[in-house]
Amino acid sequence: MSRNMAPGTVSSASDLVEYLVESAEAVDPSAPRGFLERYIHSEIYKRYPEVQSVIHSHSEAVVPFSINGVPMKPCYHMAGFLGSGAPVWDIADSYGTNDTRDMLICNNSLGSSLAGSFCNSDQAQTGTFPTNRVVLMRGHGFTALAESIEACVMTAIYTQKNAMIQTTAIITHAMYNSGDSNAWPIYLTKDEARDATHTNSGAVHRPWDLWCREVEACSLYRHDPRD
């Protein structure tokens, strides 16, 4: 992971810190200070060996769905990975007696609790690829996982896009169907979500190549090949 710095300012290997999955401690004791919430990543990797990438986000488009009781569901084919809906994990249910109530995943216990929420109750908790690729975190944001960095970035980006689409759909649908409390937007069916996810998994390279070019064109981008 990057050391404790704004992600957009990472520019070389010296900005990265290697951690032990088992403890989330730096391999090098003299490594720069890291992120408090690295336990999100370590506990997911520990529980699900097939997962190769984890992204944590504070997307303002997604946070409302973690607190308003409205399930986030797949609105279009690019978000089929949401399946029947992204579960919401509430940190309040997992605080230890001595934990600081700051909403942050700052120890192994909280990270383990979050990692467990990627599995449905009828799924084995360890060793298999989790049912849920995205979990919302109450009043905080969301965490996404995938089999590769490219797929995880795609999942995170389209989670935010789906949240924006769903918000617009709910507002416009409510205006058009004012007075009908049972009126809701039409979401992808279980089969549609499954098949869309399978199809999109073979086309990750297209948006990934574009996003790489966009980063390279950004004035913030710096890359030091010497390190």
Number of C-alpha atoms within 10 A of each C-alpha: 13 20 17 15 12 8 11 11 13 19 17 14 13 13 17 16 18 15 17 12 18 13 15 20 17 16 13 11 8 7 16 15 13 19 13 13 17 21 26 25 22 22 24 26 20 18 20 19 13 16 21 15 18 22 17 20 17 15 16 13 17 25 20 19 25 23 16 10 9 11 16 25 25 28 22 18 19 20 25 30 26 27 23 19 17 22 23 23 22 19 20 10 9 15 16 11 7 6 14 10 11 8 16 16 21 17 17 18 15 23 22 20 20 25 26 20 20 26 20 13 9 6 12 13 17 15 13 14 20 24 15 20 23 28 25 28 24 19 19 22 20 26 24 23 28 23 15 14 16 15 21 23 21 22 25 24 15 20 28 20 18 24 23 15 15 23 18 12 16 16 13 13 15 17 11 11 13 10 9 10 8 7 13 13 13 13 18 20 15 15 12 16 23 17 15 19 18 13 13 17 13 10 11 16 14 9 13 16 11 11 14 10 11 11 13 13 10 10 7 11 13 14 12 10 8 6 9
